[in-house]
Amino acid sequence: MREKNKYFQFVKLDDTVTELYIYGDIRKPDLIERWLDLDDETRVDAYSFKDALKEVDTPNLLVRINSMGGSVSEGLAIYSLLSDFPGNLITQVDGFACSAASVIFMAGKERIMPKSGLIMIHNAWMEATGDSNDLRKAADDLEIITKPSVNIYVSKTGLSEEEVKAMMDKETWMDYKLAFEKGFATSIQSENDAEQSIKDINSYIRNLVNENFKLKKEIENLTMTNTSKETKDSWKSFLNL
């Protein structure tokens, strides 16, 4: 069932998988939008995102991204919200994941890049006015504002802080090959992309549970026939029988 939100869309594929689309600017409503109570269906803000995320009732969430980015604060907040998702989180680039959107992309345990997708990372920027002291402070502030994104990229990719900073200084664009090579993406999209990945994960979990059940029964049968009562009781306690 497809449910349309003001800022993004959910698609509940079945009882195990929900898709969430982030297909627009990552920002809060501006002053005029708030004053006139205007809705922008391409805008994604953290406040609305947190409420929508609470509606997800499936163990798997696939976040599909096509965004040029936007507000650093909103991007970091959405990243944190997704990082707290209790189930299996997969992020996928459907077109662009640039700037703040690339930070959101990094929230996925599995991060999928299609051959047609691009990621862009850069330093935070803002407009500044004032005297030399104001401009120096603005530059210092921007370094601090950029730091959380640096930390996220480093923790998720395994790259050094120096390399990540150098890439951000140059405003680096990455195709699927470079994104995978640098660790921003964990896999490259293939036949059935993330949906197939989720199916594979679920199948692996089911097989693991079945194998553990079989092993448990075999040990139970063995201990019930060839061991002393004391040993049997110990095995029962261990196996929670």
Secondary structure, 3 states (H helix, E strand, C coil): CEEECCCCEEEECCCCEEEEEECCCECCCCHHHHHHCCCCCCCECHHHHHHHHCCCCCCEEEEEEEECCECHHHHHHHHHHHHCCCCEEEEEEEEEEECHHHHHHCCCCEEEECCCCEEEECCCCCCCCCCHHHHHHHHHHHHHHHHHHHHHHHHHHCCCHHHHHHHHHCCEEECHHHHHHHCCCCEECCCCHHHHHHHHHHHHHHHHHHHHHHHHHHHHHHHHHHCCHHHHHHHHHHHCC
